[in-house]
């Protein structure tokens, strides 16, 4: 059987699922790369969008102190430290339940994603918006938005850990929160005048790419090294066996039925 036929055959090794996951990851990475090039070259249309959004939202925040306070609250409550604490608590729980591989996946995703995002800031070295009468001030470089990157990482990790434990409306609620919170965080950073629109878009795309990559790697390990059935991470999370193996009434990771 040829290499291409093996990659497209659901019954051969990782087969079609891994191929689809790789293609999906490429579809995320390519737009981010294009955006990065536009940012570095100060692409005219993107610059116009950035400046228009910054000035319009800044004017609104200056004219409505209540709106500005809400934006500050969202930005502070869902700051990077919040997500690190939340994921750290989840990792501690997983370790206590001996779900070591899930714990390693969660810890690696939040740590590697955060460090790569910081490295991108240093490499790109983009200046933050400079606005009169700033509503807020933030240090460091601008692209990508660190708040947005960490919100996507944290929400994505917690979502993929929770999905095996919920069904129906619970699954819809989990997805809704995982999508809306990072979007709200990114919007707040633009409204506060500390990030450009493209910084937030870059943070969203980069965060999704990191979570997708580590989830695909975890799924590869599940099937190849552990021999578990194929999973659908977007529906079942990174470990569909989680409900049985780490909930108090269930067993523990490593226990085979």
N, C-alpha and C positions, 0 to 999 in steps of 0.2 A: 504493500500500500504506500502511495506517495506521501510526502510530507504534508502537502496541502490537503489530501483526503483525510489524513489522520487528524489534522487541525479542525476539519469541518465535520468530523464523525463524532456524534454525541456518545457513541459507545466505545470509543477508543481513547483510553487515558483521560486526560482532561478535556480533550476534544473541543466541541463547539463552544462550550461555556467559557473556557479560557480565551479562545479566539475572540469571542464577542466582548469579553471584559477588556482585552487588550485594545481592540478597536475603539471601544467607548472611551478608554483612557486617552487614546490618541486624539479623539475628538475634543477632549477637554484641554489637553496640553497645547495643541496647535493654536486655538484662539488666544490662550494666555501668551504664547510666544509672539504672536502677531501684535497683541496689545503692548507687550514689553518693548517691541521694536518701535511702535508708534510713540510710546512715552519717551524713549531715549532720543528719538529724532524730532520730538516736538511736532508731531503730525498736526497740520493746521486744523482740520475739522474736529479732531479730538480735543485740541486746545480750546477751541471755541465752546465745545460742550462743557468742558471742565470749568472754564471761566464763567460761563452763563449760569451753571448750576450753583457755583460758589457764591456769586454775587446775589442771585435771586434768593437763595436760602439764607444768606447772611442778612440781607435786608429784612426778611421776614422775622428772623430771630431777634434782630435789634428792635423791631417794632412790636414784638409780642414776647415779653419776658417770661410769661407762663409757658409758651412753646419752648423757649430756650432752656427753662428749668427741666422740662420733661425730657428734652434731648440729653441734657447733662445726666439726668437720673438713669436713662437707658444706657448711656455710655459707661457710667460708673458701676451700675449693678452687673452688667455683662462685660466687665473688663477682663483682660486675659487672665488675671489672677483668679477670678471666679471660676473660669473653666478649668484651670489647673487644679484647683481645690476639688471641684466636682469630679473630674476624671480621676484624680488621686484617690478620692473616696471610693469610687467604683473599682479602681485597681486593688485597693486594700481589701474590699469585699471579695473580689475574685480570688485573690491570693488566699484569703481565709477559707474560702470554699475549695481551694486547691485547683482552681481553674487557671493554671499558670500560663498556658498559651494565650488565653483571652486577655489575661492581665498584661502579658508582654506586648500583645498587639495594641491594646489601648495606650499603654505607657509609651511605646515606640511612636505611635501616630502623633500624640500630642507633643512629644519632645522633638522628634525629627521635623515635624511640620513647623513648629515654632522656631526652631533654629534655622531652618531653610528660609523661612519668611524673613527672619532678622538678617540673614546673609544677603538676601535680595535687596533689602533696604540699603545695606552698606554698598553693594555693587552699583545699584542704580543711582543712589545718592540724589534723589529728587527733592527739591525744596518744597516745603509745605506752602499752602496759600498764605499770602500776606494781605490781610484785609484791615481797613480802618476800624477802630473800636472793636477789636476781636472779642467774641463771646467767650472763647476758651483758647488756651495756648497749650501746645504739646511739643515736647522735644524730639529730636532725631529727624531722620529722613521720612519721606512721605509714601513711597511706593514699595510694596503694597501696604494697605492699611493693616496694621498689626491687630487692632481690635477685631476687624472683620475676619482675618485669617484664623485667629483663635476661637472666635465664635463659631465659625464653620467647623473647625476641628473638634471643638468640644461638643457641639450639638450633634455632629455626625457620629462621633464615637458613642455618645450616650444613646442616640437613636438606634444604632446597629446592635447595641447591647440590650436595649429594651424590646425591640421588635419580636424576638422569640417569646417574650412573656405576655404579649398583648394580642388581642384579636379585635376585629370589627371596629367599633368606634374608638377603642383605645389605640389602635394602629393609626387611624386617621388623625387623632389628636396628637400622637407622637410625631407624625410627619408634619403636621401643621406647625407645631412649635419649632421643630428642627429647621423649617424653612423660614418662618416669619421672624424668629429672634435674630438670626444673622442679618437678614434684610433690614430689620429695625436698627440694629447696631450700626450697620454701614450707613444708613440714612442719617443717623444721629451724628456721625463723624463728619459728614458733609455739611449738615446744618450748623454744626458748631464751628465750622470754618477751619478745621484742622486737617482735612483731607480733600483731595480732588475726587470728582466722580470716578475717574479711571482708577484711582487708588483702591476704591471700594470694589469696583468690578474685578480688578486684579486679585484682590484679597479673596473674593468669593470663588473665583475660578481656581485659584491656587489651592485654597483649602479643600475644595471638592476633589481636585486632582490627587492630593495627598491621601485623603480618606479612601478614594477609589483604588489607588495603587496598593495601599496596605491591606485593604479588604480583599483585593484580588490575590495578594500574596498569601493571606490567611486561608482563603478558599483553596488555593493550590496545595498548601500544607495539609488541610483537612482531607482532601481526596487522595493525594499521592502518598503521604506518610502515615495517615491514620486509617484511610480506607472508608471514610464515611460517605454517605450518599451525597449527591450534588445538592447544593443549597442555592436559593435565590436571595442574595443579600438584601436587595431592595424591599423584599417582602418578609423574609424570615430572619434578617440580621446576619451577623457574621458567624453565628453558631446556633442553628436551629435546635440543637440538642440542649441548649442552655437551660430551658425551662425544666427539663427533667433532671439535669445534673447539678445545678447550682442553687435551685430554690430550696428552702428549708426542708420541704417534704420529699425532695428528690435525692438522688445520689450525688456523686461528685465527678468532676472531669477525670477521665482516665478509666472510669468504670465502664466496661463493655457489657452489653446485654447479649 
